[in-house]
Amino acid sequence: MQAFRKAIVVANPTSGSGRAARCLDEVAASLGGVAGQVQVVLTAQAGDGRRALQDLGEDNVLAVAVGGDGTFNEVLNGARLDACTLAVIPAGTGNVLAKELGMSRRVGRAVAQLLDGRVTLLDVATCNGRRFVSMFGAGVDARAVELVHECRKGGLTQLHYVPHVTRAALRPPSHRIEVEVDGRPFACGACQVSIGNTHSYGGPIEMTPAAAPDDGLLDVMCMRWDGPGQMAGMMVCGLLRSLHLSGAARYGRGRRVVVHAPGDRVPYEVDGDAAGVLPAAVEVQPAAVRLLVPRAYRPVQRRPEEDG
């Protein structure tokens, strides 16, 4: 692996019920072999990771997020993309990006993958100016994220989301989301809109199974259900990674996606964090970020009609 002038390790000490904090010494010591200086930043509140990188003046910097997708999103939004190479070590709840890249959940193994890794260029998406690398969701999933974070008192697990998703299954939402893709109407009346730069979403579910982070496109899936029975069927399709093939979904691709819900308050999430309320304009920036990935990583290429 190439040598870096400096490595900045940004860690959320609450990620993974404290797992990120426990592995910091190991990570910092290992990176000392490829960087002239190693700086560790522990985040205490939202925005700390982003601010730690915004004031960076050096070039040839390795910025490593130790935590979940939210931690990496802060690093992505704070870093100068022309000066930094980014990396992730999974120590959070969802770890969608790390899963996409084939990163090990074992910290020692994940560090070894980076030390033996290679740098590749991947697409970055923006939502109302905020960068993200994995996913955008508006509707039911974003409301669940919003409720979980309102009640958050420490680390999260995927079980925290179950009650809110279950409630959505029993009481279909009344909002109706409209979507345009590359300036053309795409969907009207959706309960849930997912925009993916990666195929992974969370756990075994893939909302945009044909997405690839190096194709210069965003994958879009819009869904609507009208009762618990239909929602139950869609949940089964989700576990089988075939939501995009269900009759209640529409799947497409584009470079710019506009999502709005006239007259309704509909939240949206970015990389698993509550990020605002519609409307939202989502665009892709091809090959915009340098990412340190395992040597064996290759983006998965699928056609939208394939069963994931």
Stockholm file with secondary structure:
# STOCKHOLM 1.0

chainA/1-308         MQAFRKAIVVANPTSGSGRAARCLDEVAASLGGVAGQVQVVLTAQAGDGRRALQDLGEDNVLAVAVGGDGTFNEVLNGARLDACTLAVIPAGTGNVLAKELGMSRRVGRAVAQLLDGRVTLLDVATCNGRRFVSMFGAGVDARAVELVHECRKGGLTQLHYVPHVTRAALRPPSHRIEVEVDGRPFACGACQVSIGNTHSYGGPIEMTPAAAPDDGLLDVMCMRWDGPGQMAGMMVCGLLRSLHLSGAARYGRGRRVVVHAPGDRVPYEVDGDAAGVLPAAVEVQPAAVRLLVPRAYRPVQRRPEEDG
#=GR chainA/1-308 SS CCCBSEEEEEECTTGGGGHHHHTHHHHHHHHTTTBSCEEEEECCSTTHHHHHHHTCCCSSEEEEEEESHHHHHHHHHHSCTTTEEEEEEECSSCCHHHHHHTCCSSHHHHHHHHHTCEEEEEEEEEETTEEESSEEEEEHHHHHHHHHHHSCCSCCCGGGGHHHHHHHHHSCCCCCEEEEETTEEEEEEESEEEEESSSCCBTTBCSSTTCCTTSSCEEEEEECCCSHHHHHHHHHHHHTTCGGGSTTEEEEEESEEEEECTTSCCEEEETTEEEEESCEEEEEEEEEEEEEECTTCCCCCCCTTSCC
#=GC SS_cons         CCCBSEEEEEECTTGGGGHHHHTHHHHHHHHTTTBSCEEEEECCSTTHHHHHHHTCCCSSEEEEEEESHHHHHHHHHHSCTTTEEEEEEECSSCCHHHHHHTCCSSHHHHHHHHHTCEEEEEEEEEETTEEESSEEEEEHHHHHHHHHHHSCCSCCCGGGGHHHHHHHHHSCCCCCEEEEETTEEEEEEESEEEEESSSCCBTTBCSSTTCCTTSSCEEEEEECCCSHHHHHHHHHHHHTTCGGGSTTEEEEEESEEEEECTTSCCEEEETTEEEEESCEEEEEEEEEEEEEECTTCCCCCCCTTSCC
//
